[in-house]
Amino acid sequence: MKPGKLAEPAGTVALGAWMAFAVLAAVVVSDQGGPLDPDRGLLSWSLGHRPPVAVAVARGLTATGTGVVPYVLVVLAGLIAGRTGRQRLVAVPLAVICLGAGQAVRYGVMELVARPRPPQYDWQTQASGWSFPSGHTTTAALTAGLLITALCLRAPRGRTVLCLLVACWGAGVGLTRVFLGVHWFTDVVGGWLLAVGWLAVFVCAAARWLPGRHVLRAPEPGTPHPNNAADGPVERHAPQDSHRRGRSRPA
């Protein structure tokens, strides 16, 4: 897809995600940070469905949504997205900046909304800070989005399965925050919306303002891979007359 064509849908997605996020944040603030009906229902459900094995799995999964793991994964996304050394030198820092800046935006929103977490006696893991939007959720969703974008740019075989696995991981980290009792469900939804909106803004900006030689995009259908030796160089001085095909040139 050409950069100009990518920027327009990315901008539309960004606008929709930020509008939905703003509405949700306004509802949370208007309710003075208290839990909404879905929040109470899902926390109540999680309290009654916490076998030790499920709690252990949830703790392991939620741990991958913070710390060094997301940054390792976004570096991998940058390496996947770049087809050349020059593109990778651009893609890796961009991916890291996208994640770091997104986390900074999320932290600022958390301080502004200042929503309390669920009661601490219901927690099954450690947590700190305000509740909306969920930090683990935002970080994992941004990381998953960058990986999925990179996989789509490179268009490898089996990318659909890989993208689904990555998406399940990103969504699963968010859901563990509700299951473990440290976030309300609307905190998780807010994290997903923030991640989608921020990633879409970043993709739109990169598509519009990156120099053409640095733009990372999937090859057009039918375009041979630059490293595919089977295609061979095109002999531009070869005769184009189809009626002379198969005849030898005069000496």
Secondary structure, 3 states (H helix, E strand, C coil): CCHHHHHHHHHHHHHHHHHHHHHHHHHHHHCCCCCCHHHHHHHHHHHCCCCHHHHHHHHHHHHCCCCHHHHHHHHHHHHHHCCCHHHHHHHHHHHHHHHHHHHHHHHHHHHHHCCCCCCHHHCCCCCCCCCCCCHHHHHHHHHHHHHHHHHHHHCCCCHHHHHHHHHHHHHHHHHHHHHCCCCCHHHHHHHHHHHHHHHHHHHHHHHHHCCHHHCCCCCCCCCCCCCCCCCCCCCCCCCCCHHHCCCCCCC
